Amino acid sequence: MMYVDSEPVRKFDAWAINAFYPLFRKDRARALTEAREQSQTMNPAERDHVITSSLNLAARQRYMSHPLRGLKLVIWGVSLLSTVLNLALEAGPYSLVLIGLVAAVTSVQYFVCRRQAKAYDQLAEVLAESVGPRPT
């Protein structure tokens, strides 16, 4: 696959970043219909490029939803170390609140990333329908 940088691709990418995901959260059918309409100005190679980038973005979102990926592992370690030190120094279990906050943020991020991955997977499916069968 080659890199495609054209005006229709840039316009579609800007629309997808600024408008698609918020619209997808409110009304999925309308967002996917608008995505299909927005992609009509692109040729098949440009659509194929957008499909691939959408699938890559969805895979990245699924990867980042894991509770130990990214900077989250460091945050878990620091909060656990803080809790152990507080308990060892008999300062009280107040740092357990920190672990609770980290767990809450991690779970919220998990669901947000999964929702975004689903949105970009469906965007790629809609665009793939307009390209037709792909050679294997």
C-alpha positions, 0 to 999 in steps of 0.5 A, spaced: 500 500 500 502 506 498 501 513 502 496 517 499 496 525 500 491 528 496 486 534 498 480 529 498 483 525 503 485 531 508 478 533 508 476 526 510 481 526 515 479 532 518 472 531 518 473 524 521 477 527 527 472 533 528 465 531 526 465 523 525 466 520 532 462 525 536 456 524 531 457 517 532 456 517 539 449 521 538 447 517 532 451 511 529 446 510 522 447 518 521 454 518 522 456 512 517 451 515 512 455 521 512 461 518 512 459 514 506 457 521 503 464 524 504 467 518 501 464 519 494 469 524 492 475 520 493 477 514 488 478 507 490 486 508 492 484 514 496 478 510 500 483 504 501 488 508 504 483 511 509 480 504 510 487 502 512 488 508 516 481 507 520 483 500 521 490 501 524 487 507 528 482 502 531 487 497 533 491 502 536 485 504 540 484 496 542 491 496 544 491 502 548 485 500 552 489 494 556 489 496 563 497 495 563 499 499 556 502 505 556 503 510 562 498 506 566 503 501 568 508 506 571 502 509 575 499 503 577 506 501 580 507 508 583 500 508 587 502 501 589 509 503 592 505 509 595 500 504 599 506 500 601 510 505 604 504 508 607 502 502 610 509 500 612 510 507 615 503 506 619 501 513 616 494 510 614 491 507 608 489 513 605 493 512 599 488 506 597 484 512 595 489 513 590 489 506 587 481 507 587 482 513 583 487 509 578 482 503 577 477 508 576 481 512 570 483 506 567 476 503 567 473 509 564 479 509 559 478 502 557 471 503 555 472 510 551 478 506 547 473 500 546 468 505 543 472 509 539 475 502 536 468 500 534 467 507 531 473 506 527 472 499 525 465 501 522 467 506 519 472 502 515 467 497 514 462 502 510 468 505 506 470 498 504 463 497 501 464 502 497 470 500 494 468 493 492 472 486 493 479 487 494 484 482 491 487 477 495 
